[in-house]
Amino acid sequence: VALAITVLLNVFSIFTAVSTLGVALGVASLVVVLSVTSGFEREFQRKVLAVNGHLIATSYGKPDVAEADQEAEEMTKKLSKLPGLLKIERFSLSGGEVMIGKVGANLKGLDLTRGGHDLAATIEKGTFADLGRPATCQPKPLLPGDEPGAPEEAGRIMLGTELAQKIRAKVGDCVAILVPFPAKGDATPPSYPFKVVGIFHLGFNEYDSRLAYVNIEDAKRLAGARQSIFGIELRFADPMKALGLVETAENLLGPAFKVIDWRSLNANLFTALTMQKVVISIVLLIIIVVAAFNILASLFLIVRTKEREIAILGSMGARPRPILGIFLAAGAIVGLAGGILGLTLGLSLCSIVSQYGYGLD
């Protein structure tokens, strides 16, 4: 900034230099803020796509586990020819929250034979492969002093970092999953033992504190106690092109199935981000308009100080329009110089910030 002021003072008058600097700071602010908001939106999009597929297809009915597997195969066959398709994965989602310890959370079942490997990059403790390996838990004695029972087969679960902190669980611990309001109408809500095989960090509190992953085979056991949502997730080479394939996928599947894209699944959050960017842009544009009025004020001042020169040019035959063009060109040069300086300053600041790699959690 000091270098810019020095250069401007050597080229322009003090009033013009201040006006140019005002435009430059306004443009630089606009560039930096829009870069930050766009980067945040892109980072948020990356986190959302790590959890959900680009397109999600489910049935309108409430099929049992066997029917859900059959429907998944049917949908896979019908949608396998979509352009740009990379892979299709089966998934399940608990119908409402279950209790993990004393904390409510949603369970998402992953089909390890076909996918779910996007989660592997987010795991901080444990390994993704353990989600498919057999696990056992030691039952707790009913009364103090009793002998512990023999180890029993348990499900496998991965917890978000915030969720693991809330229930004070670490890799290797066993937790009980309680299904409230069971679908079968049992008097006592069923409880299932699960072994913590990993802890993941997505950097999005809604997921890290209220989401857990299980093997889809374990999810089917829970589905016997409470209705779950089964379906398939489709991932494409370009997530943005997937947005235009919703109608095509629905036509291929028929009226018994519904398809939703990743942006509609988080419509409120993406709309809020877009509105935020628009409002910030308007506010910063007002700053630039104020700087432009400073240029106008400096031009009026120059005209007042150059009245004699303008009169001499007029007496020599100069017409008003070319004289006006001189001052308009001067204002355009000042605005252009401020814009170029602002872009340079803004992009330089963005480059410096990107080198530090600040994480937006």
C-alpha positions in Angstrom: 0.0 0.0 0.0 2.9 2.4 0.9 4.5 1.6 -2.5 1.2 2.2 -4.3 0.8 5.6 -2.5 4.4 6.6 -3.5 3.8 5.7 -7.1 0.5 7.5 -7.3 1.9 10.7 -5.8 4.6 10.7 -8.4 2.1 10.4 -11.2 -1.1 12.2 -9.9 -1.9 15.1 -7.7 -2.6 14.5 -4.0 -6.4 14.7 -4.6 -6.3 12.3 -7.6 -3.9 9.9 -5.8 -6.3 9.6 -2.8 -9.3 9.0 -5.2 -7.3 6.3 -7.1 -6.3 4.7 -3.8 -9.9 4.6 -2.7 -11.0 2.8 -5.8 -8.0 0.4 -5.4 -8.9 -0.5 -1.8 -12.6 -1.0 -2.7 -11.7 -3.3 -5.6 -9.1 -5.2 -3.5 -11.7 -5.7 -0.7 -14.2 -7.0 -3.3 -11.7 -9.5 -4.7 -10.6 -10.8 -1.3 -14.1 -11.1 0.2 -15.5 -12.8 -2.9 -12.6 -15.2 -3.0 -13.1 -16.1 0.7 -16.8 -16.7 0.3 -16.4 -18.7 -2.9 -13.6 -20.7 -1.3 -15.9 -21.4 1.7 -18.7 -22.5 -0.6 -16.4 -24.8 -2.5 -15.0 -26.3 0.7 -18.5 -26.8 2.1 -19.5 -28.5 -1.2 -16.5 -30.8 -0.9 -17.5 -31.8 2.7 -21.1 -32.4 1.6 -20.1 -34.6 -1.3 -17.8 -36.6 1.0 -20.9 -37.7 2.9 -23.6 -37.8 0.2 -23.5 -38.9 -3.5 -24.1 -36.6 -6.4 -27.6 -38.2 -7.0 -29.6 -40.2 -4.4 -32.3 -42.6 -5.6 -34.8 -44.2 -3.2 -38.3 -45.7 -3.4 -41.4 -44.0 -2.2 -42.5 -47.1 -0.3 -41.2 -48.7 2.9 -39.6 -52.0 1.7 -38.2 -54.6 4.1 -34.5 -55.5 3.8 -35.0 -58.2 1.1 -37.1 -55.9 -1.0 -34.6 -53.1 -0.5 -31.8 -55.2 -1.9 -33.9 -56.1 -4.9 -34.9 -52.5 -5.6 -31.2 -51.5 -5.3 -30.3 -54.0 -8.0 -33.2 -52.8 -10.2 -32.2 -49.1 -9.9 -28.5 -49.9 -10.5 -29.4 -51.7 -13.8 -31.6 -48.8 -15.0 -29.1 -46.0 -14.1 -25.8 -47.6 -15.0 -25.8 -46.0 -18.5 -26.0 -42.4 -17.3 -23.3 -40.2 -18.9 -20.3 -39.4 -16.8 -21.2 -42.0 -14.1 -18.3 -43.2 -12.1 -19.8 -45.6 -9.5 -23.1 -46.6 -7.8 -23.1 -47.4 -4.1 -25.9 -48.8 -1.9 -26.6 -47.0 1.4 -29.0 -47.0 4.3 -30.0 -44.2 6.7 -31.6 -44.7 10.0 -35.2 -43.5 10.1 -34.7 -40.9 12.7 -32.1 -40.7 15.4 -30.9 -43.6 17.5 -29.2 -43.3 20.8 -25.4 -43.9 20.9 -24.7 -43.9 24.6 -26.7 -40.9 25.8 -26.4 -38.9 22.5 -28.8 -39.0 19.6 -27.3 -39.5 16.2 -28.0 -40.7 12.6 -26.6 -44.0 11.3 -25.5 -44.3 7.7 -24.8 -47.8 6.4 -22.1 -48.2 3.8 -21.8 -51.0 1.2 -18.1 -51.9 1.5 -18.2 -54.2 -1.5 -19.1 -51.3 -3.9 -17.9 -48.1 -2.4 -17.9 -45.8 0.7 -14.1 -45.3 0.3 -14.5 -41.5 0.2 -14.7 -41.7 4.0 -11.2 -43.2 4.2 -9.5 -39.9 3.7 -11.3 -38.3 6.6 -10.4 -41.0 9.2 -8.2 -39.6 12.0 -8.0 -42.8 14.1 -8.5 -46.4 13.1 -8.7 -47.8 9.6 -11.5 -47.9 7.1 -10.9 -51.7 6.5 -11.9 -52.5 10.1 -15.5 -51.5 9.2 -15.7 -54.8 7.3 -13.8 -57.1 9.7 -15.4 -59.2 12.4 -15.6 -57.6 15.9 -16.5 -58.7 19.4 -17.5 -57.0 22.6 -17.1 -58.2 26.2 -20.5 -58.1 27.9 -20.6 -56.1 31.2 -21.5 -58.1 34.3 -25.0 -57.6 35.5 -23.9 -57.2 39.2 -20.6 -56.1 40.8 -18.4 -59.1 41.3 -20.0 -61.3 38.7 -17.8 -63.0 36.1 -17.9 -61.3 32.7 -19.5 -63.3 30.0 -17.9 -64.7 26.9 -17.2 -62.2 24.1 -20.1 -61.8 21.7 -20.4 -60.7 18.1 -20.8 -57.0 17.7 -21.4 -54.5 15.0 -18.7 -52.1 13.7 -19.1 -48.3 13.9 -17.2 -45.2 13.0 -17.9 -42.0 15.0 -17.5 -38.3 14.2 -14.9 -36.5 16.3 -17.5 -34.4 18.2 -19.7 -37.3 18.7 -16.9 -39.4 20.1 -16.0 -36.6 22.5 -19.6 -36.4 23.7 -19.8 -40.1 24.6 -16.1 -40.3 25.6 -15.4 -43.1 23.2 -12.2 -44.1 21.6 -11.1 -46.7 19.0 -11.5 -50.2 20.5 -14.3 -49.2 22.9 -17.7 -50.9 22.8 -20.9 -48.7 22.7 -24.5 -49.6 23.0 -26.9 -48.4 20.3 -30.5 -48.1 21.5 -33.3 -47.9 19.1 -36.1 -45.7 20.6 -39.7 -46.2 19.4 -39.0 -49.6 17.7 -41.1 -50.4 14.6 -42.3 -53.7 16.0 -43.9 -52.1 19.0 -41.7 -53.9 21.6 -42.2 -52.8 25.1 -38.4 -52.5 25.7 -36.4 -50.7 23.1 -33.7 -53.0 21.7 -30.0 -52.4 22.3 -27.2 -53.5 20.1 -23.4 -53.7 21.0 -21.1 -52.0 18.5 -17.3 -51.7 18.5 -15.7 -48.3 17.6 -13.3 -49.1 14.8 -12.6 -45.5 13.7 -13.1 -41.8 14.3 -13.5 -39.4 11.3 -13.3 -35.7 11.0 -15.2 -34.0 8.1 -14.8 -30.4 9.4 -18.6 -29.8 9.4 -20.1 -29.8 12.9 -23.5 -31.1 11.7 -21.8 -34.3 10.5 -19.0 -34.6 13.1 -21.5 -34.4 16.0 -24.5 -36.2 14.7 -23.4 -38.8 12.2 -22.0 -42.3 12.5 -21.1 -44.9 9.9 -21.8 -48.6 10.1 -21.4 -51.5 7.7 -24.7 -51.9 5.7 -25.0 -55.5 7.0 -25.1 -54.2 10.5 -27.6 -51.5 9.4 -29.9 -54.3 8.2 -29.9 -55.7 11.7 -31.1 -52.4 13.1 -33.6 -52.1 10.3 -35.4 -55.1 11.8 -36.1 -53.0 14.9 -36.8 -49.7 13.2 -37.7 -48.6 9.7 -34.7 -47.4 7.7 -34.2 -45.7 4.4 -32.5 -47.8 1.7 -31.3 -46.6 -1.7 -28.4 -46.0 -4.0 -26.0 -43.1 -4.4 -24.5 -42.2 -7.8 -21.2 -40.4 -8.2 -20.2 -38.6 -11.4 -17.0 -37.2 -12.9 -18.5 -33.7 -12.6 -20.8 -33.0 -9.7 -22.3 -30.0 -11.5 -23.4 -32.0 -14.5 -25.2 -34.4 -12.1 -27.6 -31.6 -11.3 -29.0 -31.7 -14.9 -29.6 -35.5 -14.8 -32.3 -35.7 -12.1 -35.2 -35.7 -14.6 -33.4 -38.2 -16.8 -32.9 -40.6 -13.9 -36.5 -40.2 -12.7 -37.7 -41.1 -16.2 -35.5 -44.2 -16.3 -36.7 -45.4 -12.9 -40.4 -44.7 -13.2 -42.9 -43.1 -10.8 -42.2 -45.6 -7.9 -38.8 -44.0 -7.2 -37.6 -40.5 -6.4 -34.2 -38.9 -7.2 -32.7 -35.9 -5.4 -29.4 -34.2 -6.2 -26.7 -33.1 -3.7 -27.6 -29.4 -4.0 -31.3 -29.9 -3.3 -30.4 -32.1 -0.4 -28.7 -29.0 1.2 -30.8 -26.3 -0.5 -31.1 -24.1 2.6 -27.4 -23.9 3.3 -26.4 -23.3 -0.3 -29.1 -20.6 -0.7 -27.8 -18.9 2.4 -24.3 -18.9 1.1 -25.4 -17.5 -2.2 -27.4 -14.7 -0.6 -24.5 -13.9 1.7 -22.2 -13.5 -1.3 -24.8 -11.2 -3.1 -25.3 -9.0 0.0 -21.5 -8.7 0.6 -20.9 -7.8 -3.1 -23.6 -5.1 -2.9 -22.0 -3.5 0.2 -18.5 -3.6 -1.3 -19.8 -2.1 -4.6 -21.2 0.8 -2.6 -17.7 1.4 -1.3 -16.4 1.5 -4.9 -19.2 3.9 -5.8 -18.1 6.2 -3.0 -14.6 6.1 -4.3 -15.9 6.9 -7.8 -17.5 10.0 -6.4 -14.1 11.0 -5.0 -12.8 10.8 -8.5 -15.7 13.0 -9.6 -14.9 15.5 -6.9 -11.2 15.7 -7.8 -12.2 16.3 -11.5 -14.5 19.2 -10.5 -11.5 20.6 -8.5 -9.2 20.2 -11.5 -11.8 21.9 -13.7 -12.0 24.9 -11.3 -8.3 25.3 -11.2 -7.9 25.0 -15.0 -10.6 27.6 -15.9 -8.0 30.0 -17.5 -6.5 27.2 -19.6 -10.0 26.1 -20.7 -10.9 29.7 -21.7 -7.6 30.0 -23.7 -8.3 26.8 -25.5 -11.9 28.0 -26.2 -10.6 31.3 -27.6 -8.2 29.4 -29.9 -11.2 27.6 -31.4 -11.4 24.4 -29.3 -14.9 23.1 -29.1 -16.5 22.1 -25.7 -16.9 18.4 -26.5 -13.1 17.7 -27.1 -12.3 19.7 -23.9 -14.9 17.6 -22.0 -13.3 14.5 -23.5 -10.0 15.4 -22.0 -11.4 15.5 -18.4 -13.5 12.3 -19.0 -10.3 10.5 -20.3 -8.5 11.7 -17.2 -11.3 10.3 -14.9 -11.2 7.0 -16.9 -7.5 6.7 -16.5 -7.8 7.3 -12.8 -10.5 4.7 -12.5 -8.6 2.2 -14.6 -5.4 2.7 -12.6 -7.4 2.2 -9.4 -9.0 -0.9 -10.8 -5.7 -2.5 -11.9 -4.0 -1.6 -8.7 -7.0 -3.0 -6.7 -6.9 -6.3 -8.6 -3.2 -6.6 -8.1 -3.4 -5.9 -4.4 -6.4 -8.2 -3.9 -4.9 -11.1 -5.8 -1.7 -10.6 -4.0 -3.5 -10.8 -0.6 -5.4 -13.9 -1.8 -2.1 -15.5 -2.8 -0.5 -14.8 0.5 -3.5 -16.1 2.5 -3.6 -19.3 0.4 0.0 -20.0 1.1 -0.9 -20.3 4.8 -3.7 -22.7 4.1 -6.2 -21.5 6.7 -8.8 -24.3 7.2 -12.5 -23.2 7.3 -14.1 -25.6 9.9 
